[in-house]
Amino acid sequence: MVFAETIKKLMQKGASRQVVGSFMAAIESSEKIQVAIAEKTIAAEAANISLRHNVPLSDSFVAATCRLHECDVLLSADTDYQALVKQKYIRVKSWQLI
């Protein structure tokens, strides 16, 4: 889900398929980035986050994954996470695409 959203945003900014491919390959090979599969536990937590904090479900999946996998920080430029940051549910560091 996150890969799809990242690719879409890069392409919206005018990135070529080659740049997108290189960027995604760098993410996949990073030792500091963990790729997680959405499981039932994550889905249940995502639903809870979405309902309790009025966060879009796709962003709730990301937040739930971060929390349940004890992620130190989420890199995102998405402002939908602000309610969760205020509640100290997750830590977010902003970054810019291109």
BALOBA-1460 file (C-alpha; in Angstrom, 3 decimals):
// residues 98
<rec num="1" residu="m" x="0.000" y="0.000" z="0.000"/>
<rec num="2" residu="v" x="2.753" y="2.439" z="0.929"/>
<rec num="3" residu="f" x="4.789" y="1.512" z="-2.138"/>
<rec num="4" residu="a" x="1.801" y="2.250" z="-4.391"/>
<rec num="5" residu="e" x="1.175" y="5.609" z="-2.758"/>
<rec num="6" residu="t" x="4.857" y="6.572" z="-2.946"/>
<rec num="7" residu="i" x="5.100" y="5.612" z="-6.611"/>
<rec num="8" residu="k" x="1.947" y="7.579" z="-7.402"/>
<rec num="9" residu="k" x="3.230" y="10.699" z="-5.636"/>
<rec num="10" residu="l" x="6.629" y="10.482" z="-7.339"/>
<rec num="11" residu="m" x="4.963" y="10.146" z="-10.740"/>
<rec num="12" residu="q" x="2.622" y="13.060" z="-9.972"/>
<rec num="13" residu="k" x="5.741" y="15.151" z="-9.332"/>
<rec num="14" residu="g" x="7.055" y="14.191" z="-12.780"/>
<rec num="15" residu="a" x="9.584" y="11.524" z="-11.818"/>
<rec num="16" residu="s" x="10.478" y="9.142" z="-14.636"/>
<rec num="17" residu="r" x="9.908" y="5.404" z="-14.285"/>
<rec num="18" residu="q" x="13.676" y="4.991" z="-14.022"/>
<rec num="19" residu="v" x="13.909" y="7.444" z="-11.112"/>
<rec num="20" residu="v" x="10.938" y="5.786" z="-9.404"/>
<rec num="21" residu="g" x="12.514" y="2.350" z="-9.887"/>
<rec num="22" residu="s" x="15.844" y="3.508" z="-8.481"/>
<rec num="23" residu="f" x="14.158" y="5.165" z="-5.500"/>
<rec num="24" residu="m" x="12.109" y="2.078" z="-4.674"/>
<rec num="25" residu="a" x="15.152" y="-0.204" z="-5.066"/>
<rec num="26" residu="a" x="17.073" y="1.989" z="-2.609"/>
<rec num="27" residu="i" x="14.229" y="1.736" z="-0.097"/>
<rec num="28" residu="e" x="14.006" y="-2.041" z="-0.432"/>
<rec num="29" residu="s" x="17.751" y="-2.465" z="0.048"/>
<rec num="30" residu="s" x="18.019" y="-0.144" z="3.053"/>
<rec num="31" residu="e" x="18.916" y="-1.784" z="6.342"/>
<rec num="32" residu="k" x="17.011" y="0.922" z="8.239"/>
<rec num="33" residu="i" x="13.671" y="0.375" z="6.523"/>
<rec num="34" residu="q" x="11.481" y="-2.587" z="7.349"/>
<rec num="35" residu="v" x="8.821" y="-3.857" z="4.931"/>
<rec num="36" residu="a" x="5.877" y="-5.446" z="6.755"/>
<rec num="37" residu="i" x="2.962" y="-7.519" z="5.540"/>
<rec num="38" residu="a" x="-0.509" y="-6.401" z="6.675"/>
<rec num="39" residu="e" x="-1.873" y="-9.121" z="8.972"/>
<rec num="40" residu="k" x="-5.186" y="-9.448" z="10.835"/>
<rec num="41" residu="t" x="-3.700" y="-7.825" z="13.945"/>
<rec num="42" residu="i" x="-2.570" y="-4.815" z="11.922"/>
<rec num="43" residu="a" x="-5.943" y="-4.629" z="10.149"/>
<rec num="44" residu="a" x="-7.817" y="-4.620" z="13.469"/>
<rec num="45" residu="e" x="-5.561" y="-1.895" z="14.889"/>
<rec num="46" residu="a" x="-5.908" y="0.129" z="11.672"/>
<rec num="47" residu="a" x="-9.700" y="-0.005" z="11.921"/>
<rec num="48" residu="n" x="-9.477" y="1.128" z="15.552"/>
<rec num="49" residu="i" x="-7.176" y="4.047" z="14.666"/>
<rec num="50" residu="s" x="-9.364" y="5.130" z="11.771"/>
<rec num="51" residu="l" x="-12.500" y="5.154" z="13.914"/>
<rec num="52" residu="r" x="-10.992" y="6.693" z="17.059"/>
<rec num="53" residu="h" x="-8.840" y="9.365" z="15.422"/>
<rec num="54" residu="n" x="-10.689" y="10.007" z="12.135"/>
<rec num="55" residu="v" x="-7.621" y="9.055" z="10.100"/>
<rec num="56" residu="p" x="-8.076" y="7.658" z="6.564"/>
<rec num="57" residu="l" x="-7.931" y="3.855" z="6.589"/>
<rec num="58" residu="s" x="-4.853" y="3.647" z="4.337"/>
<rec num="59" residu="d" x="-2.927" y="5.944" z="6.695"/>
<rec num="60" residu="s" x="-4.269" y="3.981" z="9.654"/>
<rec num="61" residu="f" x="-2.716" y="0.801" z="8.221"/>
<rec num="62" residu="v" x="0.644" y="2.554" z="8.050"/>
<rec num="63" residu="a" x="0.334" y="3.912" z="11.601"/>
<rec num="64" residu="a" x="-0.770" y="0.544" z="12.988"/>
<rec num="65" residu="t" x="2.108" y="-1.202" z="11.247"/>
<rec num="66" residu="c" x="4.570" y="1.318" z="12.687"/>
<rec num="67" residu="r" x="3.197" y="0.934" z="16.185"/>
<rec num="68" residu="l" x="2.941" y="-2.855" z="16.208"/>
<rec num="69" residu="h" x="6.409" y="-3.279" z="14.704"/>
<rec num="70" residu="e" x="7.861" y="-0.756" z="17.185"/>
<rec num="71" residu="c" x="9.016" y="1.608" z="14.460"/>
<rec num="72" residu="d" x="11.191" y="4.450" z="15.751"/>
<rec num="73" residu="v" x="9.869" y="7.038" z="13.314"/>
<rec num="74" residu="l" x="7.621" y="7.206" z="10.257"/>
<rec num="75" residu="l" x="8.954" y="9.237" z="7.336"/>
<rec num="76" residu="s" x="6.007" y="11.032" z="5.774"/>
<rec num="77" residu="a" x="4.932" y="14.393" z="4.424"/>
<rec num="78" residu="d" x="1.284" y="13.444" z="5.049"/>
<rec num="79" residu="t" x="-0.517" y="15.695" z="7.537"/>
<rec num="80" residu="d" x="-3.150" y="13.027" z="8.302"/>
<rec num="81" residu="y" x="-0.841" y="11.658" z="10.999"/>
<rec num="82" residu="q" x="-0.906" y="14.821" z="13.127"/>
<rec num="83" residu="a" x="-3.705" y="13.590" z="15.403"/>
<rec num="84" residu="l" x="-1.685" y="10.451" z="16.117"/>
<rec num="85" residu="v" x="1.478" y="12.453" z="16.751"/>
<rec num="86" residu="k" x="-0.393" y="14.649" z="19.261"/>
<rec num="87" residu="q" x="-1.592" y="11.499" z="21.043"/>
<rec num="88" residu="k" x="2.015" y="10.193" z="21.012"/>
<rec num="89" residu="y" x="0.813" y="7.097" z="19.179"/>
<rec num="90" residu="i" x="3.618" y="7.400" z="16.575"/>
<rec num="91" residu="r" x="6.538" y="9.699" z="15.785"/>
<rec num="92" residu="v" x="6.646" y="11.246" z="12.310"/>
<rec num="93" residu="k" x="9.488" y="12.976" z="10.546"/>
<rec num="94" residu="s" x="8.562" y="14.981" z="7.482"/>
<rec num="95" residu="w" x="10.340" y="14.531" z="4.170"/>
<rec num="96" residu="q" x="9.858" y="15.812" z="0.664"/>
<rec num="97" residu="l" x="9.483" y="13.889" z="-2.590"/>
<rec num="98" residu="i" x="11.876" y="15.229" z="-5.229"/>
